[in-house]
Amino acid sequence: MKKSLLAICLATVMTGACLAGCGSPVTTAPSGASAEEPKTEADKNVDTSTAPEGESEPAKDGASDIKMAWYGFSGYPYHEEVYKGVEAFAKDSGIEVLKYMGSDVAQSAQNEEVEALVAQGVNALSIYPADAAGANSLYEEITAHGVNVVNFGCATNTPTTASFTVGTDVKQAAMDAAEELIKMMGEKGNILNVLEVLEDPNTAIRKAGVEEVVAKYPDVKIVQEVGGIKSQEEAVQKIETALSSNAGNIDGIVCTGNTASIGMALTLPDYYQQMGTDKHIYCIGIDTDETVVKAINDGTVDATVAQNPYAHGYISCALLQKLGEGKTVSDYTFVDTGVVLVTKENSADFSGDLDAKTKEIMSNLDSYFD
């Protein structure tokens, strides 16, 4: 029997979270999802699109006992992009993957929701941990009952019972972005450091990475840091306020979150219209939302660091498949899916480098096991 990717509807009730099958298979994330604002509460956890009949491949031998789930968070463009890789894996492998979108980035909520998935028989979990430390207690509980766990996008603190994390080396990516920005600035000047969701474990890591690089340059300092950005409106408002408060005193901006980067790209044209273009503020972001790439091509933003979210989804599920088929690992492993610095020169073809990295990892997947 052919299998296809299924969605799980999330409904919140007073006693906690419960699951209900949505009843129809799903296709890829909506076109342009990376540029959208977070969805409304009514839309966040339900995918109502349908896939053509017979699109998936039959499940491979040895995969029939795998019940896999993917746990992401609603309203974040990165998770929509990761899910495209999950969909592709499901189509290529024929393995059913239950989609679960949490609405609250809180470990207590994630614990309840994951426990409900495991109670349904899920034994393979690709998950973005709500808390890098707190998730480990959950993982210890479920792996003791035979559930294989692979993080995507964010690593849990070690030691951990997760077998792998598939993602970006977020500290190194932030450090690379800061180094590139400082080089553009001529190794002197003031930086506005724009952070994103403070509850996200990666935010603190990126903050530390930027600060570590800045500390190496005596003529460079972070003149202001803004954070707690959860929407494009917040990003625009906070960046506008910071620019106004430091008029003429900011030489560079580094944004280490997708939403913050979009906010930067939306804010700067108005800033230059009001303040003139005599002084260029060097800017670097993260991720490749079309708004950011357009700003790069327009010359408003100088560069962005492209992650590989498709690989985060595809490879995390492929590793779970191997584990479910009996492969073993002795030690936890971080699988770095690579980044690419995107500038005007390579903005049209940077994805080829990421695709090549994904294929390289997949061709050597067995090497990650005992």
Summary of the structure (lengths in Angstrom):
residues: 370
radius of gyration: 20.9
end to end distance: 31.6
largest distance: 65.0
contacts: 1296
relative contact order: 0.13
helix: 40%
strand: 21%
